[in-house]
Amino acid sequence: MFNDIQANGAQVLASSLQGNSTLLSLRLSGNKIGRGGGLELASMLQENCALQELEVADCDLDTSSIIALIIMLKKNKALCSVDISRPLLFSHQEEWAVHCSKMLAVNSSLMELHLGRMGMTDTGIEQLTEGLGRNNSLRYLDLCSNRVTRDGAFHLAMMLKQNRALEILDLSSNQIGDGGAGYLSKAITCPRSTLKELSVCRNNITSEGLLLLAQAVKSSSTLTHMYIWGNHLEDPVCQAFKELISSGRLHPEQTDVSPYEVDGHVFLAEVFQSLRKPVYNIDCNGTDVPTKTAASPDSTAHHGQLKDYLNCKDLSL
């Protein structure tokens, strides 16, 4: 991570990994491999059946390379964790989100997906949740530092009411506000919800929304972790979270605030704790990693789809 590997280096890596059967994790975050490197990795994933973790955050990937990687996730049954955060996307059409939604609707192995700093709007969230509603494997979804507002939170809340797999949702550094917090609060207390951890740090949420979230924590049978720092932590909120922590409903190590008193007034201090990750283990025996399966019958179609897409975008490197 964060070396000086560029497109040519990524090409060498991709070529050497095509027939690899031992390397399980590849972390290239911070290396500026760009469009060419991203396309090489996507091509490699057509053949590689061993790699379980791929991190290419902040790698200067463009729209075409992001879409190519997403398309290959329709076929690849080995990858459990993928991080494509912070690409260089100049289009506001969020075409990649449409492809990601279609991928999530059919992928059955991906457990962790990081989509931070993608410039995602409520429209992109709406598209994404269409696929998430049919997904049965994803447990960790990272949407931090995007442009999600109240409407996007509404679509996420609707998805949470029907999705039976998602356990961890990172919405930190968005703008869901009180309205979005209200939607999520209702989803959390839904009997079908499986969500265990939620981060809404730095979302411009005031007492109204935070009190709804506090009540949701109290009522939920599954939620155990809540992160709220960076919002408007006024007196009623401080009191509510003090009660949650002192009663044992919210354990001190499972939130990012800690109550203290000064002259009879309760305040919340920041505690440097965050969402757990990863949600799966990589070891020699494959413990807690989904069983690798053969390519689906339509994998050839996905291969052709990727080939057609790359051809029309000019694959010359």
C-alpha angles and dihedrals in degrees: 000000000000097000124127100269112145136176096297092050091049089052091055091047093048092049093050092047098052093091097026117134102171111047109089104175132042118184115185100154114147095023112117098227091148129187095325094051092046092052091049091054091048090052091049091054089064089071106024114093099169108060111102102172129043124178118184101152118150092011098130092250114171130212095273094052093045091052091046091054092047092050091053090055087069088066105027111089098178104065113096100169130034129177117190097156124150102020125163103260116166098171119089093202093088092217089163091062091061090054091045091053092051090048094051091050091063106024113103102175108051111104103167129037126178117199100161122153094009094135087243116176131194088273091058090047091052090053092045095051092056089068095036090058089065097039119107103180112047111103103165123046119180115197098156123150098016131120099264115150136173094298093052090050088053091057091046091050092052089050092050090057092062105026112094100189112048112104105161127044123180112197097155118146098022130111107246094137125184094315093055092045089053093053092049092047091058092047093050092056093047109117091232095053117116096182113135104168131035131177119194098160116156097010102131092250117161131199092285095061097035092053089052089052091048090053090048091054089052093049101038119100094201111032112099105156128054127173119191109153116137096040128100102291101189127167099278090050092048090051093048095051092043088057092047091052098040091048091053094241090116114034116221092238092053099062137048098233133074124194124231134167132232120181091341095309122116120226134175123232124200117256116196099235129122145176115308121250150222102031093199136048129235115207139142093268096048093242114183091000118121113256112263112246132194119265113282119255091257094050089107088058091052089048089053092045091055092045092051092047094050093044092054090050094050113253096206108128 
